[in-house]
Amino acid sequence: MTLISVLQERSGSQCELCKSTNQPGVYAVPPNPTETPDTAILVCATCLDQIEHPERMDANHWRCLNDSMWSQEAPVQVMAWRLLHRLIAEGWPKDLLDMLYLDDDTLAWAQATGDHVSNDDKVIHRDSNGVVLSAGDTVTLIKDLTVKGANFTAKRGTAVRGISLVADNAEHIEGRVNGQQIVILTQFVKKS
């Protein structure tokens, strides 16, 4: 039996979020790498478009989450939780989130993409020019830095490849210089 036929049987060939029969298709709920009935849902074209393009979200369309959030299927619960968090500024989703209960594993899955964190709460790392840094980027030192405890100076112009971001401090990144893993202040680097 194919994945889509299993999902159609489970949902009665309706979108598992809004109950529409408008071109339902399979949506793998991130961050799962494989599509299985335990990690995917059947969604209509309208829901899929708004999931993939949050800027097009129509809050009134998502009032259907009042029903779908009670699904027994974990991927449906996860998507309902994420979509309610995207719409929390509307007011009414907050009441639904207060009622929604997810077990620990399902809640961890729902939080895995970070959709629930507002832009005000996210830690954004920026280089000396204000360019946003991401984990794995390469940066160049713009100043000679004395590395405390390692007895060397990291010279200006040194490339630091594959940086990692310090999760709770926007001013710190980590990278390897002269074979040593060091913490570097973002004000002393520029993205390459």
VMD Tcl script that draws the C-alpha trace (Angstrom):
set ca {
  {0.00 0.00 0.00}
  {1.45 3.41 -0.98}
  {1.93 6.26 1.46}
  {-0.75 8.41 -0.17}
  {-3.29 5.58 -0.05}
  {-2.57 4.99 3.66}
  {-3.03 8.72 4.36}
  {-6.20 8.85 2.25}
  {-7.63 5.93 4.18}
  {-6.65 7.53 7.51}
  {-8.20 10.91 6.59}
  {-11.10 9.84 4.40}
  {-9.35 11.52 1.41}
  {-9.68 14.92 3.09}
  {-7.07 17.46 4.14}
  {-6.13 16.51 7.70}
  {-6.01 20.19 8.68}
  {-9.08 21.81 7.07}
  {-11.11 18.80 5.79}
  {-11.07 20.12 2.20}
  {-11.03 17.64 -0.69}
  {-9.22 20.18 -2.94}
  {-6.23 18.30 -4.45}
  {-4.98 16.61 -1.27}
  {-1.31 15.64 -1.36}
  {1.36 14.33 0.98}
  {3.26 16.76 3.21}
  {6.22 15.41 5.21}
  {6.28 17.24 8.54}
  {9.84 18.53 9.06}
  {12.49 17.75 10.20}
  {11.90 14.09 9.36}
  {13.98 12.88 6.39}
  {11.59 10.09 5.39}
  {7.92 10.11 4.49}
  {5.95 7.57 6.49}
  {2.39 7.60 7.85}
  {3.92 8.57 11.22}
  {5.73 11.62 9.81}
  {3.41 12.87 7.05}
  {-0.08 14.28 6.64}
  {-2.52 14.71 3.77}
  {-3.02 18.42 3.01}
  {-4.98 20.36 0.41}
  {-3.37 22.80 -2.03}
  {-4.56 25.83 -0.03}
  {-3.08 24.62 3.26}
  {0.18 23.56 1.58}
  {0.60 26.97 -0.06}
  {0.14 28.77 3.26}
  {2.41 26.35 5.14}
  {5.22 26.84 2.63}
  {4.64 30.61 2.28}
  {3.86 32.00 5.76}
  {3.54 35.53 4.35}
  {0.36 34.37 2.54}
  {-1.35 33.03 5.67}
  {-5.07 33.75 5.93}
  {-5.94 33.63 9.63}
  {-9.60 32.90 8.95}
  {-8.72 29.80 6.91}
  {-6.88 28.39 9.93}
  {-9.88 28.52 12.27}
  {-10.20 24.88 11.16}
  {-7.36 24.12 13.60}
  {-9.98 24.27 16.36}
  {-11.03 20.80 15.14}
  {-7.85 19.33 13.66}
  {-5.73 19.99 16.76}
  {-7.68 17.18 18.48}
  {-6.49 14.59 15.96}
  {-4.98 11.40 17.39}
  {-2.21 11.53 14.74}
  {1.06 13.09 15.98}
  {2.01 14.79 12.66}
  {-1.38 16.52 12.55}
  {-0.96 17.68 16.16}
  {2.53 18.99 15.36}
  {1.33 21.00 12.37}
  {-1.66 22.38 14.31}
  {0.69 23.48 17.12}
  {3.12 25.13 14.68}
  {0.41 26.91 12.72}
  {-1.28 28.19 15.88}
  {2.08 29.61 16.98}
  {2.52 31.34 13.61}
  {-0.88 32.98 14.09}
  {-0.57 33.80 17.79}
  {-0.70 37.56 17.15}
  {-4.34 37.11 16.03}
  {-5.37 36.42 19.64}
  {-7.69 33.43 19.20}
  {-4.85 30.91 18.60}
  {-3.54 31.58 22.13}
  {-6.77 30.17 23.59}
  {-6.46 27.04 21.45}
  {-2.80 26.58 22.40}
  {-3.77 26.80 26.07}
  {-6.10 23.82 25.52}
  {-3.77 21.77 23.30}
  {-1.79 19.06 25.07}
  {1.15 17.32 23.37}
  {3.19 14.55 24.98}
  {6.90 15.30 25.48}
  {8.11 13.62 22.27}
  {5.44 15.27 20.12}
  {6.13 18.68 21.69}
  {9.88 18.28 21.04}
  {9.07 17.47 17.40}
  {6.78 20.50 17.16}
  {9.49 22.78 18.56}
  {12.28 21.30 16.41}
  {11.97 23.84 13.58}
  {11.87 26.89 15.84}
  {8.64 28.19 14.29}
  {7.32 28.98 17.75}
  {10.13 31.42 18.58}
  {9.29 35.01 17.72}
  {11.85 37.08 15.82}
  {12.31 39.19 18.96}
  {13.48 36.11 20.91}
  {15.83 34.64 18.29}
  {19.56 35.12 18.77}
  {20.96 36.54 15.53}
  {24.72 36.57 15.03}
  {26.07 39.43 12.87}
  {29.60 40.18 11.75}
  {31.32 43.56 12.05}
  {29.46 44.78 8.94}
  {26.05 43.65 10.17}
  {25.86 40.61 7.87}
  {23.95 37.69 9.41}
  {26.17 34.69 10.20}
  {25.09 31.05 10.02}
  {26.66 27.90 11.38}
  {29.22 26.56 8.91}
  {30.10 29.97 7.43}
  {33.66 31.09 6.83}
  {34.75 34.36 8.42}
  {37.93 36.42 8.29}
  {39.52 38.09 11.32}
  {39.69 41.89 10.93}
  {42.09 42.43 13.85}
  {45.01 40.61 15.49}
  {43.57 38.73 18.48}
  {45.57 37.52 21.45}
  {44.20 34.10 22.39}
  {44.24 33.80 26.16}
  {45.42 30.47 27.51}
  {46.78 29.29 24.14}
  {49.85 31.57 23.96}
  {49.44 32.72 20.35}
  {48.03 35.64 18.41}
  {45.45 35.00 15.70}
  {46.55 37.30 12.89}
  {44.33 39.70 10.98}
  {43.20 38.14 7.70}
  {43.08 34.60 9.09}
  {40.15 32.62 7.65}
  {38.08 30.69 10.16}
  {36.11 27.98 8.35}
  {33.03 26.13 9.55}
  {32.15 28.38 12.47}
  {29.58 27.38 15.05}
  {27.26 29.85 16.76}
  {27.00 30.24 20.52}
  {23.26 29.69 21.01}
  {22.64 32.09 23.88}
  {25.05 34.91 22.96}
  {24.78 36.83 19.68}
  {28.26 38.31 20.16}
  {30.15 34.99 20.31}
  {31.03 32.40 17.67}
  {33.41 29.46 17.84}
  {35.97 28.31 15.31}
  {39.38 26.68 14.83}
  {42.48 28.84 14.59}
  {45.95 27.23 14.58}
  {44.33 23.90 15.48}
  {42.68 25.35 18.60}
  {38.93 25.73 19.08}
  {38.41 29.30 20.30}
  {35.59 31.70 21.05}
  {35.67 34.81 18.87}
  {33.71 38.03 19.27}
  {31.57 38.72 16.20}
  {32.73 42.36 16.16}
  {36.21 41.17 15.08}
  {35.15 39.11 12.03}
  {33.65 39.65 8.62}
  {31.85 37.01 6.58}
  {33.85 35.72 3.62}
}
mol new
graphics top color blue
foreach p $ca { graphics top sphere $p radius 0.5 }
foreach p [lrange $ca 0 end-1] q [lrange $ca 1 end] { graphics top cylinder $p $q radius 0.2 }
display resetview
